[in-house]
């Protein structure tokens, strides 16, 4: 074992939230199942699809590290992710969209970066602003990286604008880009579980990734950036960033973006980390959710440490007793 690197032999969950994407879901699942890192499970959260997504996923039901969950109705990408945060069994978790094609070594590269030793709070920088002591050893909390984007017009772009991680905090650092949406994907980052046990789940919003990025950076979690493109994102005409209802200029997205910015005000105060986390923590509320089908309940659990409402906890706690069942229907 390399003295500077500890290879994490722990569980990584790859969650794929999907809604009416039967035409690309199979490739997304295969890409997740084909990862070179061994200790992975793949969880598809079908967010109330009305197409053939169930039949597409069905061919993978016998694979022991695969679980398909069909929700009764569409609750949105953020809530589908929150379901997996609460119910998947993992030490670290990442999210792939159904139009993502990951590099086969994506998870392996992220796991190694997550556990690389030797990170120090160099005294040349002001670590007090992040609630950390100069000179202390630190561990990585979140690993992100570059990605390729195939646009609707067929053009291919490599997205590696690292400065975009802080564009909501320091917009004056941004420079014009010819590529709309030239940002680092938070969605497909690899997160230690403790990030969510401390700051809670995703904001119920179409800007959930932006808000989570701001929250984790503002609370001082350590990011690590990989230069190698970790996946290829294929823009579809029904992608959230393209669809008329949720694209960059849509009324809903503008409203959600403003809410994400509003929440930033807490980071501008000199509170200690624990007080800050209490102010920005998002308590997951899935108390109204209904489940139609689960292919492999033995892969699910209830993560009590992640903040959620009491009604949500009552709904999901039975997963701890259902692992012996082969299927589940509400």
C-alpha positions as CSV (number, residue, x, y, z in Angstrom):
1,X,0.0,0.0,0.0
2,X,1.4,3.4,-1.0
3,X,2.2,5.4,2.2
4,X,0.7,8.5,0.7
5,X,-2.5,6.9,-0.5
6,X,-5.1,4.8,1.3
7,X,-7.3,2.9,-1.1
8,X,-10.8,3.0,0.3
9,X,-12.3,-0.5,0.3
10,X,-15.7,0.7,1.2
11,X,-19.1,1.0,-0.4
12,X,-19.8,3.5,-3.2
13,X,-23.3,4.0,-4.4
14,X,-24.0,5.3,-7.9
15,X,-27.5,6.7,-8.1
16,X,-29.3,7.3,-11.4
17,X,-32.4,9.5,-11.0
18,X,-34.5,9.1,-14.2
19,X,-37.8,10.2,-15.6
20,X,-39.2,9.0,-19.0
21,X,-35.7,8.3,-20.3
22,X,-36.2,4.7,-21.6
23,X,-34.3,5.6,-24.8
24,X,-31.0,6.2,-22.9
25,X,-31.5,4.5,-19.5
26,X,-29.9,1.1,-20.5
27,X,-26.6,2.8,-21.5
28,X,-26.6,4.8,-18.3
29,X,-27.0,1.6,-16.2
30,X,-24.4,-0.3,-18.1
31,X,-21.9,2.6,-17.7
32,X,-22.5,2.5,-13.9
33,X,-22.3,-1.2,-13.6
34,X,-19.1,-1.4,-15.7
35,X,-17.0,0.7,-13.3
36,X,-13.6,-0.8,-12.6
37,X,-13.9,-0.1,-8.9
38,X,-15.4,-3.2,-7.3
39,X,-17.3,-2.0,-4.3
40,X,-20.2,-0.3,-6.0
41,X,-23.9,-0.6,-6.0
42,X,-26.1,1.0,-8.7
43,X,-29.5,2.4,-7.7
44,X,-32.0,3.7,-10.3
45,X,-34.7,5.9,-8.8
46,X,-37.5,6.0,-11.4
47,X,-39.2,9.2,-10.7
48,X,-42.7,8.1,-11.8
49,X,-42.0,7.4,-15.4
50,X,-44.8,6.6,-17.7
51,X,-42.7,5.1,-20.5
52,X,-40.9,1.7,-20.8
53,X,-38.2,2.5,-18.2
54,X,-39.3,-0.4,-16.0
55,X,-38.8,-2.9,-18.9
56,X,-35.4,-1.4,-19.6
57,X,-34.3,-1.8,-16.0
58,X,-35.8,-5.2,-15.7
59,X,-33.0,-6.9,-17.6
60,X,-30.7,-5.9,-14.7
61,X,-32.9,-7.1,-11.8
62,X,-30.8,-10.3,-11.2
63,X,-27.6,-8.4,-10.9
64,X,-26.8,-8.5,-7.1
65,X,-25.4,-5.0,-6.9
66,X,-28.3,-3.4,-8.8
67,X,-31.5,-1.9,-7.4
68,X,-34.4,-0.3,-9.2
69,X,-36.9,1.8,-7.3
70,X,-40.1,2.9,-9.0
71,X,-41.9,5.9,-7.3
72,X,-45.6,6.3,-7.6
73,X,-45.4,9.8,-9.1
74,X,-42.9,12.4,-10.3
75,X,-41.4,14.3,-7.4
76,X,-38.5,15.9,-9.1
77,X,-34.8,15.1,-9.5
78,X,-33.8,16.6,-6.1
79,X,-36.3,14.5,-4.2
80,X,-35.3,11.4,-6.1
81,X,-31.7,12.0,-5.0
82,X,-32.9,12.6,-1.5
83,X,-34.6,9.2,-1.5
84,X,-31.3,7.5,-2.4
85,X,-29.4,9.6,0.3
86,X,-31.8,8.2,2.9
87,X,-32.2,4.6,1.7
88,X,-29.0,3.5,-0.2
89,X,-26.3,1.7,1.7
90,X,-23.0,3.5,1.1
91,X,-19.9,5.1,2.5
92,X,-19.6,7.5,-0.4
93,X,-22.2,8.4,-3.0
94,X,-22.3,9.9,-6.5
95,X,-25.2,10.8,-8.9
96,X,-25.2,10.1,-12.7
97,X,-27.9,11.5,-14.9
98,X,-29.5,9.2,-17.4
99,X,-27.8,11.0,-20.2
100,X,-24.3,10.6,-18.7
101,X,-21.7,8.1,-20.0
102,X,-19.0,7.8,-17.3
103,X,-15.4,6.9,-17.9
104,X,-15.0,3.3,-16.8
105,X,-12.5,4.3,-14.1
106,X,-14.5,7.3,-12.9
107,X,-15.3,5.9,-9.4
108,X,-11.8,4.4,-9.0
109,X,-10.2,7.7,-9.7
110,X,-12.6,9.5,-7.4
111,X,-12.1,7.0,-4.6
112,X,-8.3,7.3,-4.8
113,X,-8.5,11.1,-4.7
114,X,-11.0,11.0,-1.8
115,X,-8.5,9.0,0.3
116,X,-5.2,10.5,-0.8
117,X,-3.2,11.6,2.2
118,X,-0.9,14.6,2.6
119,X,-3.3,17.5,2.3
120,X,-2.3,20.3,4.6
121,X,-3.7,23.7,5.5
122,X,-0.7,25.7,4.3
123,X,-0.1,28.7,6.6
124,X,0.4,30.9,3.6
125,X,-3.4,30.9,3.2
126,X,-6.1,32.2,5.5
127,X,-7.8,29.0,6.6
128,X,-9.6,30.7,9.5
129,X,-12.2,31.8,7.0
130,X,-13.1,28.1,6.6
131,X,-13.0,27.3,10.3
132,X,-9.7,25.3,9.9
133,X,-6.4,25.6,11.6
134,X,-3.3,26.5,9.7
135,X,-0.9,23.6,9.4
136,X,-3.4,20.8,10.1
137,X,-3.8,17.7,8.0
138,X,-7.1,17.5,6.1
139,X,-9.0,14.9,4.3
140,X,-10.9,15.4,1.0
141,X,-14.7,15.5,1.4
142,X,-15.8,15.8,-2.3
143,X,-14.1,14.9,-5.6
144,X,-15.2,16.6,-8.8
145,X,-13.6,16.7,-12.2
146,X,-13.8,17.9,-15.8
147,X,-16.4,16.4,-18.2
148,X,-17.2,16.4,-21.9
149,X,-20.4,17.8,-23.2
150,X,-22.0,16.8,-26.5
151,X,-24.4,19.7,-27.4
152,X,-27.6,19.3,-29.4
153,X,-25.8,20.9,-32.3
154,X,-23.2,18.1,-32.3
155,X,-20.4,20.2,-31.0
156,X,-18.2,18.7,-28.3
157,X,-16.9,20.8,-25.4
158,X,-14.5,19.9,-22.5
159,X,-15.8,21.6,-19.3
160,X,-12.9,22.2,-16.9
161,X,-13.6,25.8,-15.7
162,X,-12.7,25.2,-12.1
163,X,-13.3,28.8,-11.1
164,X,-17.0,28.0,-11.7
165,X,-17.1,26.3,-8.4
166,X,-17.1,29.7,-6.7
167,X,-19.0,31.8,-9.2
168,X,-21.9,32.6,-6.8
169,X,-19.4,33.8,-4.2
170,X,-17.1,35.8,-6.5
171,X,-18.9,36.6,-9.8
172,X,-16.2,39.2,-10.6
173,X,-13.7,36.3,-11.0
174,X,-15.6,34.9,-13.9
175,X,-14.6,35.5,-17.5
176,X,-16.9,35.2,-20.6
177,X,-17.2,31.7,-22.0
178,X,-18.4,30.7,-25.5
179,X,-19.9,27.6,-24.0
180,X,-23.2,28.1,-22.2
181,X,-23.1,26.3,-18.9
182,X,-19.4,26.0,-18.7
183,X,-19.5,24.6,-15.1
184,X,-18.0,21.8,-13.1
185,X,-20.6,19.1,-12.4
186,X,-21.4,18.8,-8.7
187,X,-24.0,16.2,-9.5
188,X,-21.4,13.6,-10.5
189,X,-19.0,14.4,-7.7
190,X,-18.1,11.7,-5.1
191,X,-19.3,12.7,-1.7
192,X,-18.4,11.2,1.7
193,X,-21.5,10.2,3.6
194,X,-20.7,12.5,6.4
195,X,-21.3,15.6,4.1
196,X,-25.0,14.7,4.0
197,X,-25.3,13.6,7.7
198,X,-24.0,17.1,8.6
199,X,-25.6,19.5,6.0
200,X,-28.7,17.4,5.1
201,X,-30.1,16.6,1.7
202,X,-30.8,18.5,-1.6
203,X,-33.0,21.5,-1.7
204,X,-36.2,20.7,-3.6
205,X,-35.3,22.8,-6.6
206,X,-34.1,22.6,-10.2
207,X,-31.0,24.4,-9.0
208,X,-30.3,21.7,-6.3
209,X,-26.7,21.1,-7.5
210,X,-25.9,24.8,-7.4
211,X,-27.3,25.2,-3.9
212,X,-25.4,22.1,-2.7
213,X,-22.2,23.3,-4.2
214,X,-22.6,26.7,-2.4
215,X,-23.6,25.0,0.9
216,X,-20.6,22.6,0.9
217,X,-18.1,25.2,-0.1
218,X,-19.5,27.8,2.3
219,X,-19.3,25.3,5.2
220,X,-15.6,24.6,4.4
221,X,-15.8,21.1,2.9
222,X,-12.6,20.2,1.1
223,X,-12.9,19.7,-2.7
224,X,-10.5,17.9,-4.9
225,X,-10.5,18.4,-8.7
226,X,-9.5,15.8,-11.3
227,X,-8.2,17.1,-14.6
228,X,-9.3,14.0,-16.5
229,X,-12.9,14.2,-17.8
230,X,-14.8,11.8,-15.6
231,X,-17.8,11.4,-17.9
232,X,-19.5,12.5,-21.1
233,X,-22.8,14.3,-20.8
234,X,-25.0,14.1,-23.9
235,X,-27.4,17.0,-24.1
236,X,-31.0,15.9,-25.0
237,X,-33.9,18.0,-26.2
238,X,-35.7,17.0,-22.9
239,X,-32.7,17.8,-20.6
240,X,-33.6,20.1,-17.7
241,X,-31.2,22.7,-19.0
242,X,-32.8,22.6,-22.4
243,X,-36.5,22.1,-21.7
244,X,-38.6,25.2,-22.0
245,X,-39.9,24.8,-18.4
246,X,-36.6,24.4,-16.7
247,X,-33.9,25.9,-19.0
248,X,-31.5,28.7,-18.0
249,X,-34.0,31.5,-18.6
250,X,-37.1,29.7,-17.5
251,X,-39.1,31.4,-14.8
252,X,-38.9,28.4,-12.4
253,X,-35.1,28.1,-12.7
254,X,-34.6,31.9,-12.2
255,X,-36.8,31.7,-9.0
256,X,-34.9,28.7,-7.7
257,X,-31.5,30.3,-8.6
258,X,-32.5,33.4,-6.6
259,X,-33.3,31.2,-3.6
260,X,-29.9,29.5,-3.9
261,X,-28.3,32.9,-3.8
262,X,-30.5,34.0,-0.9
263,X,-29.2,31.1,1.2
264,X,-25.6,32.3,0.6
265,X,-26.0,35.2,3.1
266,X,-25.3,32.8,6.0
267,X,-21.8,32.1,4.7
268,X,-20.9,35.8,4.9
269,X,-21.2,35.8,8.7
270,X,-18.3,34.7,10.9
271,X,-20.1,31.9,12.7
272,X,-18.3,28.7,13.7
273,X,-18.9,25.7,11.5
274,X,-21.4,24.0,13.8
275,X,-23.6,27.0,14.0
276,X,-23.3,27.6,10.3
277,X,-24.3,24.1,9.4
278,X,-27.3,24.3,11.6
279,X,-28.4,27.4,9.7
280,X,-28.0,25.9,6.2
281,X,-28.9,22.2,6.9
282,X,-31.8,20.9,4.8
283,X,-34.1,18.4,6.5
284,X,-35.3,15.9,3.9
285,X,-39.1,15.6,3.7
286,X,-40.3,12.6,1.8
287,X,-43.3,11.9,4.0
288,X,-45.7,12.1,1.0
289,X,-43.8,9.8,-1.2
290,X,-45.2,6.4,-2.4
291,X,-43.2,3.5,-3.7
292,X,-44.6,1.2,-6.4
293,X,-41.8,-1.3,-6.7
294,X,-38.3,-2.2,-5.4
295,X,-36.3,-4.9,-7.2
296,X,-33.7,-5.6,-4.6
297,X,-34.7,-4.4,-1.1
298,X,-31.6,-6.0,0.4
299,X,-29.5,-3.2,-0.9
300,X,-31.6,-0.6,0.8
301,X,-31.5,0.6,4.4
302,X,-32.5,3.7,6.4
303,X,-29.7,6.2,7.1
304,X,-30.9,7.6,10.4
305,X,-28.0,10.0,10.7
306,X,-29.2,12.1,7.7
307,X,-31.5,14.9,8.8
308,X,-35.1,14.2,7.8
309,X,-38.6,15.0,9.2
310,X,-40.1,12.8,11.8
311,X,-42.8,11.7,9.4
312,X,-40.2,10.7,6.8
313,X,-38.3,8.7,9.4
314,X,-41.4,6.8,10.3
315,X,-42.0,6.0,6.6
316,X,-38.5,4.8,5.9
317,X,-37.4,3.1,9.1
318,X,-39.0,-0.2,8.0
319,X,-36.3,-0.6,5.4
320,X,-34.1,-1.8,8.2
321,X,-36.3,-4.8,8.6
322,X,-37.0,-5.6,5.0
323,X,-33.6,-6.6,3.8
324,X,-34.5,-10.3,3.7
325,X,-37.4,-9.7,1.2
326,X,-36.7,-10.1,-2.5
327,X,-39.2,-7.6,-3.7
328,X,-41.2,-4.8,-2.1
329,X,-44.5,-3.3,-3.1
330,X,-46.4,-0.6,-1.3
